[in-house]
Amino acid sequence: MKDILCIVSSSYLNLNMSDLLQNDLGSSLLSITVLLGWLGIGFVILRILTISIKRILEAVFKLSNKK
């Protein structure tokens, strides 16, 4: 049963790879660029969020140390 599943999954992977290679090169590159762009935007948002949290925590600990 496990061998059948492996054969089915590898044939599905080959089918998807052949579909990808049959597509226009420009559309494939555009899709990759869009995905990388969204990843970049996500990392920038995470960086801004972590810097904001760091500043808030620093301000809270400064206030607690003054008392």
PyMOL commands that set and color helices and strands:
alter all, ss='L'
color gray80, all
select helices_A, chain A and resi 2-22+25-66
alter helices_A, ss='H'
color red, helices_A
deselect
rebuild
show_as cartoon
